[in-house]
Amino acid sequence: MSMQMPRVGTEHKQLESLAGTWSGEEIMHPGPMGPGGKSIGHSHSRMSGDGFYLITDYRQEVGGKTTFHGHGVIGWDSFGKRYLWYWVDSMGMPPQAATAGQQRGKQFVFESETPYGQMRYVYTLAGADRYQFKIESSPDGGKTWAPFMEGDYARAK
């Protein structure tokens, strides 16, 4: 039996909408991780691996100083019919597994279990040059959700 080489499909092309250089205002909500406050988020995302993966470099700044940075890779799992998101950041906690997600209309929605409880990460496309991103946490297995972070980003021209 010969194996057919994978091809870039519709799901991979959907990720291209998040490729680019982005900046925007963010709100960190008060919680167990800190008092919250406003910040500015910057990211540069590009398609790589011949169009199979979206690779993102992100940094957050407060008062002109970088306070947090991270690196992400999102790809389509054609066997599981889901997106998989790998994320590492300056908090130093390597992920135990990829975060699984789906596209739902204009949103990419990812959910995972973490040492802090269940987490949900949502990218919402708002036209070709804007998106919102939010992180929510649930201490009770997804029955109730609390905002952790929200951002509104514009593509650099």
C-alpha positions as CSV (number, residue, x, y, z in Angstrom):
1,M,0.0,0.0,0.0
2,S,1.5,3.4,-0.9
3,M,0.9,6.4,1.2
4,Q,-0.4,9.5,-0.5
5,M,1.3,12.7,0.5
6,P,-0.9,15.2,2.4
7,R,-2.1,18.3,0.6
8,V,-2.9,21.8,1.9
9,G,-6.6,21.9,2.2
10,T,-9.4,24.3,3.1
11,E,-8.7,24.0,6.9
12,H,-5.1,25.0,6.3
13,K,-6.1,28.0,4.2
14,Q,-8.5,29.1,6.9
15,L,-5.5,29.7,9.2
16,E,-4.0,32.1,6.6
17,S,-6.6,34.7,7.8
18,L,-4.6,35.0,11.0
19,A,-1.2,35.4,9.2
20,G,0.3,38.9,9.4
21,T,1.6,41.5,11.8
22,W,-0.9,42.6,14.4
23,S,-1.1,45.0,17.4
24,G,-3.9,45.8,19.8
25,E,-5.1,46.8,23.2
26,E,-5.6,44.0,25.8
27,I,-7.3,43.8,29.1
28,M,-6.1,41.2,31.7
29,H,-8.9,40.5,34.2
30,P,-8.1,40.3,37.9
31,G,-7.7,36.7,39.1
32,P,-5.4,34.1,40.6
33,M,-2.6,35.2,38.2
34,G,-2.6,38.8,39.2
35,P,-4.5,42.1,39.6
36,G,-5.1,42.5,35.9
37,G,-4.8,45.7,33.9
38,K,-4.3,47.0,30.4
39,S,-1.5,46.0,28.0
40,I,-0.6,46.1,24.3
41,G,-0.2,42.9,22.4
42,H,1.9,42.4,19.3
43,S,2.2,39.3,17.2
44,H,3.7,38.2,13.9
45,S,2.1,35.1,12.4
46,R,3.1,33.4,9.2
47,M,2.3,30.2,7.3
48,S,5.1,27.7,7.2
49,G,5.8,24.1,6.5
50,D,4.6,24.6,2.9
51,G,1.3,26.0,4.1
52,F,0.4,23.4,6.7
53,Y,1.1,25.4,9.9
54,L,0.5,28.9,11.3
55,I,3.5,30.0,13.4
56,T,3.0,32.9,15.8
57,D,5.5,35.0,17.8
58,Y,3.7,37.1,20.4
59,R,4.8,39.7,23.0
60,Q,2.9,41.7,25.5
61,E,4.0,45.1,26.8
62,V,3.0,47.3,29.7
63,G,4.4,50.8,29.9
64,G,6.6,50.2,26.8
65,K,8.3,47.2,28.4
66,T,7.8,43.5,27.4
67,T,6.2,41.7,30.2
68,F,5.3,38.4,28.5
69,H,6.1,36.6,25.3
70,G,5.1,33.3,23.6
71,H,5.4,31.2,20.6
72,G,2.6,29.1,19.0
73,V,2.1,26.6,16.2
74,I,-1.4,25.7,14.9
75,G,-2.0,22.9,12.4
76,W,-4.9,20.8,11.1
77,D,-5.1,17.2,12.3
78,S,-6.7,15.5,9.3
79,F,-7.1,12.2,11.2
80,G,-8.9,13.8,14.2
81,K,-10.7,16.5,12.1
82,R,-9.6,19.3,14.5
83,Y,-7.0,22.0,14.8
84,L,-4.1,21.4,17.2
85,W,-2.4,24.4,18.9
86,Y,1.0,24.1,20.5
87,W,1.9,27.1,22.8
88,V,5.0,27.8,24.9
89,D,5.6,31.1,26.7
90,S,7.6,33.0,29.3
91,M,5.6,31.5,32.2
92,G,7.8,28.4,31.6
93,M,5.1,25.7,31.8
94,P,5.4,23.4,28.8
95,P,2.1,22.1,27.5
96,Q,1.2,18.6,28.5
97,A,-0.5,18.2,25.1
98,A,-1.7,20.3,22.2
99,T,-4.9,22.2,22.6
100,A,-7.6,21.0,20.3
101,G,-10.0,23.3,18.5
102,Q,-12.5,23.8,15.7
103,Q,-13.5,26.6,13.4
104,R,-17.1,27.7,14.2
105,G,-18.1,30.3,11.6
106,K,-15.8,33.3,12.1
107,Q,-14.2,31.8,15.2
108,F,-11.4,29.4,16.0
109,V,-12.2,27.9,19.4
110,F,-9.7,25.9,21.4
111,E,-10.3,24.2,24.8
112,S,-7.9,22.4,27.2
113,E,-7.4,21.2,30.7
114,T,-4.6,22.9,32.6
115,P,-3.4,22.9,36.2
116,Y,-5.6,26.1,36.6
117,G,-8.8,24.3,35.4
118,Q,-10.4,24.2,32.0
119,M,-9.3,27.0,29.5
120,R,-11.0,28.3,26.4
121,Y,-9.2,30.4,23.8
122,V,-11.2,32.1,21.0
123,Y,-10.0,34.0,17.9
124,T,-12.9,35.9,16.3
125,L,-12.3,37.2,12.8
126,A,-13.7,40.7,12.4
127,G,-12.9,41.4,8.7
128,A,-9.7,41.0,6.8
129,D,-7.6,43.3,9.0
130,R,-9.0,42.8,12.5
131,Y,-9.6,40.1,15.1
132,Q,-10.5,39.7,18.7
133,F,-8.9,37.1,21.0
134,K,-10.1,36.1,24.5
135,I,-9.1,33.6,27.1
136,E,-11.7,32.3,29.6
137,S,-11.3,29.9,32.5
138,S,-13.7,27.5,34.1
139,P,-13.0,26.0,37.5
140,D,-16.1,23.7,37.3
141,G,-15.4,21.7,34.1
142,G,-17.0,24.1,31.6
143,K,-20.3,24.9,33.4
144,T,-19.3,28.6,34.1
145,W,-16.7,30.7,32.4
146,A,-14.8,33.7,33.7
147,P,-12.9,36.1,31.5
148,F,-9.1,36.0,31.9
149,M,-7.9,38.1,29.0
150,E,-9.4,40.0,26.0
151,G,-7.7,41.7,23.1
152,D,-8.7,43.6,20.0
153,Y,-6.0,43.5,17.2
154,A,-5.5,45.3,13.9
155,R,-3.3,44.2,11.1
156,A,-0.3,46.5,10.5
157,K,-0.5,48.3,7.2
